[in-house]
Amino acid sequence: MLLIATRNKHKIEEIKRFVPREIEVVSLDDLGVKLQAPEDGNSFVENSIKKAIFYGNITKQRTIADDSGLVIDALDGFPGVHSARFMEDYSYEQKMLFILEMLKNKQNRAARFVCAAAYYDPIEKIVLSCERDVKGKISDSIRGTGGFGYDPIFIPDGYETTFGEMIEEKHKLSHRYKAFSDLFEKLDDIIFFK
Ligand code: ITT
């Protein structure tokens, strides 16, 4: 059994796609976990490991966690590890409009989505985290209703459409797809799931 330790329902749906089919998964809600992991690290990898260890120790289950965010070059990496908590009381539409406003007079619209995918085994004390990104740029406007978070303003390299306008393509090229593919490839060598 494997615990997918995120409170973000969109992330759960995406991560489920990347877990090998033979592994049974459970969520924090399935296990009745109410506590919230600390997320005060300075990097995606650090935060992903904090989440995995926190929830793995509470539940005594093998656990995977995800820390991710949007990194915008012209804004010195903002919102980065603060992607979920910046302007916390505002909607994602308001957050995206704020970002578009900050980039209004900037030539450089380069950005990337980053994901750190972590695994923790509380019995064997194994900890692993893989970080990957997908590079692209910030669009001129909010486009599309698919996905979640900042998807409607992110255009991956080689495409004209935002993640919000995509249906299946996002899951073949995203930061999350890459990070979890790496993680399960590494785990395959050291763990036998049942
Ligand atoms: P958990 O900590 O419970 O996993 P969270 O949503 O708070 O849930 P993070 O702290 O990792 O997770 O914040 C990630 C934020 O970055 C997320 O809420 C989105 O705003 C943004 N983000 C990450 N991946 C994204 C994606 O694929 N598409 C759009 N936005 C994304």
Residues whose N, C-alpha, C, O or C-beta is under 5 A from the ligand:
A	BS01	ITT	A5 T6 R7 N8 D66 D67 S68 G69 L70 S83 A84 F148 G149 Y150 D151
